[in-house]
Amino acid sequence: MIYEGQPIKIVYIREEATFEEYITPILSKEDNAYHIGLWIKDGAVGIGTISFYNQEDNKYAALGHGITDVDTGKLVEIQNGDIVKTDIVSITKGKTTSPGQIKGMLLDNEIYGNINRNYTIGIYGEYIEKNVLEKYSQGISVASINEIKTDDATIISAVGNELKEYKVKIKKVYKLGNKDNKNMVVQIVDEELLEKTGGIIQGMSGSPIIQNNKLVGVLTHVFVNDPTQGYAIFAQTMINEMKK
């Protein structure tokens, strides 16, 4: 249907409320066609890490932070989505004031699960492909917040198309008054990982953190002024959200 300058009814949702407005198309001098000037996006893609899943119901949690629009910085409202296999093609090492990143090729024909919720503390859904280290194939206990210490720990990440465990150190634990996804400060100390990435880079968000053979948290953010350090969220916080 061609409106050619006639008002068009637009129905949109803002902050869970539905609105209706009328927009009148304007004739463009550039192409002699009518336009209404809407900026529309129908999808979002990115690379991150599956953090953990529940063997009983296959529910998973990932990232430790939400998927946001690159232009507006706001949380993307997701109706549905998939998690797919990624082949890593290159790694840009992190430097001071310049966060690094993992670049990869998304393999749309190899679906690992779905996405049914995008929230400020992670994405959630059902996990089909069970890609875990053999060491933890039978599952792992979850540490309570009071069990987490400022001490040595490890993270599991796949920065080279292979899941590996790397040494880190938990520097700070904010047990009180911190309900967002910055509950701990973690520093990468593993020489192999530092050589590969320079520290924490984009794409490592969601890497699980293990201390004393228990899951304690998930990497979420990097310090821009020191890529060897970053924030993490408590695993228990994400599990509570996953149960909703």
C-alpha positions in Angstrom: 0.0 0.0 0.0 1.4 3.4 -1.0 0.3 6.3 1.3 1.9 9.2 -0.6 1.7 11.8 2.1 -1.3 10.4 4.0 -1.0 9.9 7.8 0.1 6.4 8.9 -0.9 5.0 12.3 2.1 3.7 14.2 1.7 1.4 17.3 4.8 1.2 19.5 5.9 0.0 22.9 7.9 2.1 25.4 8.7 0.9 28.9 6.0 -1.8 28.7 3.3 0.7 27.7 1.6 0.7 24.3 1.1 3.9 22.4 -0.4 5.0 19.1 0.6 8.0 17.0 0.2 9.2 13.4 3.1 10.0 11.2 2.8 11.8 7.8 5.3 10.7 5.1 7.3 13.5 3.5 8.4 13.6 -0.1 12.1 13.3 -0.4 13.9 15.5 -3.0 16.8 13.0 -3.2 14.8 10.0 -4.6 11.3 11.5 -5.1 9.8 9.0 -2.7 7.9 9.3 0.5 9.7 8.6 3.8 8.7 8.6 7.5 12.2 8.7 9.0 11.9 5.7 11.3 15.1 4.1 12.5 14.4 0.4 12.7 16.5 -2.5 13.9 15.3 -6.1 13.7 18.2 -7.9 15.3 21.4 -7.9 17.4 24.4 -10.1 17.4 27.5 -10.5 19.5 30.1 -12.9 20.9 30.1 -14.0 24.5 30.5 -17.0 26.8 27.9 -19.4 28.2 28.5 -19.3 32.0 26.8 -22.4 33.3 23.6 -24.5 32.9 21.4 -26.7 35.1 21.7 -30.4 34.2 18.1 -31.0 35.5 16.2 -28.7 33.2 18.9 -27.5 30.7 18.4 -23.8 31.7 21.5 -21.7 31.2 22.9 -18.3 32.2 25.4 -16.3 30.2 27.4 -13.0 29.9 26.7 -11.6 33.4 25.4 -8.4 31.8 22.6 -7.7 29.3 22.8 -7.2 25.5 22.6 -3.4 24.8 22.2 -1.4 21.6 25.5 -0.2 20.4 24.1 3.2 19.4 21.8 4.0 22.4 23.4 1.9 25.1 20.0 0.7 26.2 19.0 -2.9 26.9 17.7 -4.6 23.8 14.2 -6.0 24.1 14.4 -9.6 22.8 11.3 -11.5 21.6 13.4 -14.6 20.7 17.0 -15.5 19.7 19.5 -18.3 19.4 22.9 -19.0 20.7 25.1 -20.5 18.0 28.6 -21.9 17.7 31.4 -19.4 17.0 34.7 -20.0 15.2 37.2 -17.5 16.5 39.2 -16.0 13.7 41.3 -13.4 15.5 42.0 -11.8 18.9 42.9 -8.2 19.5 44.8 -7.9 22.7 43.6 -5.4 25.3 45.7 -2.3 26.1 45.3 0.6 28.5 42.3 2.7 27.4 41.8 0.3 24.5 39.8 -2.9 25.4 40.6 -5.9 23.2 38.1 -8.2 21.6 37.5 -11.6 20.1 36.4 -11.7 16.5 34.6 -14.7 15.2 32.4 -16.2 12.6 28.9 -17.1 13.8 27.8 -20.5 12.5 24.0 -20.1 12.2 23.5 -23.8 11.3 24.9 -25.0 14.6 22.4 -23.8 17.3 23.4 -24.4 20.9 20.2 -23.1 22.5 17.7 -20.3 22.6 17.5 -16.9 24.3 14.2 -16.1 26.0 15.3 -13.3 28.4 17.8 -10.4 28.1 18.3 -8.8 31.5 20.8 -6.4 33.1 22.6 -9.3 34.8 22.7 -11.7 31.8 20.9 -13.6 29.2 18.9 -16.8 29.9 17.3 -19.6 28.0 17.6 -23.3 27.3 20.9 -25.0 26.4 21.1 -27.8 23.9 24.8 -28.4 23.3 26.6 -29.4 26.5 30.1 -28.1 25.8 32.0 -28.2 29.1 35.5 -29.2 30.3 35.7 -32.9 31.1 36.8 -32.1 34.6 33.4 -30.5 35.3 31.2 -32.8 33.2 29.5 -34.2 36.3 28.6 -30.8 37.6 30.0 -28.4 40.2 28.7 -27.0 43.5 27.9 -23.3 43.8 29.7 -21.3 46.5 27.6 -19.1 48.8 28.7 -15.4 48.9 30.2 -15.9 52.3 32.5 -18.7 51.0 34.2 -16.4 48.4 37.7 -15.3 49.4 40.2 -12.7 48.1 42.5 -15.5 47.0 43.6 -17.6 44.0 40.9 -18.8 41.6 40.5 -19.9 37.9 38.3 -19.0 35.0 37.2 -21.2 32.1 37.3 -19.5 28.7 37.5 -20.4 25.0 39.8 -17.7 23.6 41.3 -20.1 21.0 38.3 -22.3 20.0 39.2 -24.6 23.0 37.9 -24.5 26.5 40.8 -24.1 29.0 41.2 -23.1 32.6 43.3 -20.1 33.5 44.7 -18.7 36.7 43.2 -15.5 38.2 43.1 -13.8 41.5 40.1 -12.5 43.3 41.2 -9.1 44.5 38.0 -7.7 46.2 34.6 -9.1 47.2 31.7 -6.7 47.8 29.4 -8.8 49.9 27.1 -6.0 51.2 25.3 -3.2 49.4 26.2 -4.3 45.9 23.3 -5.8 43.9 24.5 -5.2 40.3 26.9 -7.2 38.2 30.1 -5.7 39.8 30.3 -7.9 42.9 34.0 -8.8 42.7 37.3 -7.5 41.3 39.2 -10.2 39.4 42.8 -10.0 38.0 44.2 -12.3 35.3 47.5 -13.7 36.4 47.9 -16.6 33.9 50.9 -15.9 31.7 49.4 -17.9 28.7 46.2 -16.0 28.8 47.9 -12.6 29.2 50.1 -13.5 26.2 46.9 -14.3 24.1 44.6 -11.5 25.2 46.4 -9.0 27.4 43.8 -9.6 30.1 40.0 -9.4 29.9 38.7 -8.7 26.4 35.3 -8.4 24.8 33.9 -11.9 24.2 35.2 -13.2 27.5 32.1 -11.9 29.4 30.4 -14.8 31.0 33.5 -16.8 31.7 32.8 -18.8 34.9 35.1 -18.3 37.9 36.0 -21.3 40.1 37.5 -21.2 43.6 38.1 -24.2 45.8 36.2 -26.5 43.3 33.1 -24.3 43.5 31.5 -21.9 41.1 31.7 -18.5 42.6 31.1 -16.0 39.8 31.1 -14.8 36.2 33.3 -12.2 34.5 31.3 -9.1 33.4 33.5 -6.0 32.7 37.1 -5.0 32.1 38.8 -2.0 33.6 39.6 0.3 30.7 42.7 1.6 32.4 44.0 -1.9 33.3 42.9 -4.7 31.0 44.3 -7.4 33.4 41.5 -6.5 35.9 37.8 -6.4 35.7 34.5 -7.0 37.5 32.5 -10.2 38.1 29.1 -11.0 39.3 28.2 -13.6 42.0 27.1 -16.9 40.5 24.4 -17.2 43.1 22.9 -13.9 41.9 22.6 -15.2 38.3 21.1 -18.5 39.5 18.4 -16.7 41.4 17.6 -14.8 38.2 17.7 -18.0 36.2 15.0 -19.5 38.5 12.5 -16.8 37.7 
